[in-house]
Amino acid sequence: MHSLHLHIIANENAGSGNGMHSLQQVKNYLIEHNLPYTIHLSEYAGHAIELAQTLAQSTLKPWHEASDVNSSPFPLLVALGGDGTVFEIQNGLSEFPLIPFGYIPSGSGNDFARSADIPREPIEALKQLLASTAPTSIYSLLYQENTTNETYLISNNLGIGLDAAIVAKANESQNKTTLNKLKLGSLAYLFSMIGLLFKQKGYPLTVDDGQQQKKFKKAFLATSSKHPYFGGGVKILPNASLYEPELELIVVEKISYLKIASLLLKLTKGTHVDSPYAHIFRSKELNLYTETKQYGQMNGEAITPRPFKVNLTSVERLLWK
Ligand SMILES: Nc1ncnc2c1ncn2[C@@H]1O[C@H](COP(=O)(O)OP(=O)(O)OP(=O)(O)O)[C@@H](O)[C@H]1O
């Protein structure tokens, strides 16, 4: 079994300050067990991308270069924070697909942890990570925006339409901080959703899976993911899996408020996938085109409204869990 040297990139602000508490717990455990570690604090939005990239260029190693049992410990990158921190770490490692990363969840939604079967209690996640002997292959969503030539690795989901408008509003909302303190973070989405349900208009959307094209005159929500969870534990794509290369997309058309209410009720039971108003696509590649400017969200962060010309594929990465 290899020994590890943990390089922890931590967002102390994650989960409205939960990150700081988790980091302290993790440090206490590592000191108590005499395990080597280095802390790299994320000091501003986007910093974890730079930290991961710099570490990949200087210190980290691809797993296949791990040397024998008795030599120096394997330098393992570990993200400590919320889903946004996982996103930044993955994008920092975008040019280094063979370097594994671990994760200690400390955010509010923690959807990536749910999907990867990582305990949401930090010390439990740390213990699981320390007990692991090799990385696991996962597939992440590769998002290429053809209008702007931008490319991102998305650890959670990409959305156009209602969910994106909700994210934009929930991120602005003061409610989120207050609700997070009460451990009700996902309610921020619900509160915002109620108002926005009435405001969001249907928009023309074309989905192309490389084999056939489907056109929606009035799409309302289009969300793509490599795993089931959304908005803090809502199983929006129950059959999506991090361990399979296929990605999934759900498109909901603009329907009456009564039908939306019934669809939302079904969502809580997971039976929305059988509704004629929810269209689920599963493919190794998906292209989405909107003719009009729409809100977008990438991993819970708002994308400036634009007409989208999106290519989605999945890429293999190594998760240490
Ligand atoms: N020191 C910092 N100060 C302010 N923002 C930061 C800092 N470090 C990271 N960030 C930004 O905070 C965003 C949110 O962080 P993160 O996802 O870790 O926590 P969260 O939002 O509470 O959790 P979740 O995404 O699970 O709800 C990240 O996308 C990152 O860009």
The ligand as a Gaussian input file, in Angstrom:
#p B3LYP/6-31G(d) Opt

LIG

0 1
 N      -11.357000      32.641000      -0.428000
 C      -12.413000      32.764000      -1.220000
 N      -13.195000      33.855000      -1.130000
 C      -14.295000      33.987000      -1.863000
 N      -14.726000      33.075000      -2.783000
 C      -13.979000      31.980000      -2.917000
 C      -12.797000      31.755000      -2.162000
 N      -12.273000      30.577000      -2.521000
 C      -13.100000      30.080000      -3.461000
 N      -14.113000      30.906000      -3.716000
 C      -15.251000      30.739000      -4.649000
 O      -16.377000      30.277000      -3.910000
 C      -17.195000      29.497000      -4.773000
 C      -18.083000      28.567000      -3.983000
 O      -17.295000      27.715000      -3.228000
 P      -17.686000      26.218000      -2.886000
 O      -18.415000      25.586000      -3.975000
 O      -16.442000      25.578000      -2.404000
 O      -18.674000      26.377000      -1.652000
 P      -20.273000      26.438000      -1.586000
 O      -20.801000      27.291000      -2.687000
 O      -20.609000      26.824000      -0.218000
 O      -20.658000      24.934000      -1.804000
 P      -21.695000      24.270000      -2.828000
 O      -21.134000      24.605000      -4.183000
 O      -21.618000      22.811000      -2.510000
 O      -23.005000      24.888000      -2.553000
 C      -16.190000      28.787000      -5.657000
 O      -16.750000      28.582000      -6.941000
 C      -14.986000      29.701000      -5.701000
 O      -14.878000      30.360000      -6.954000

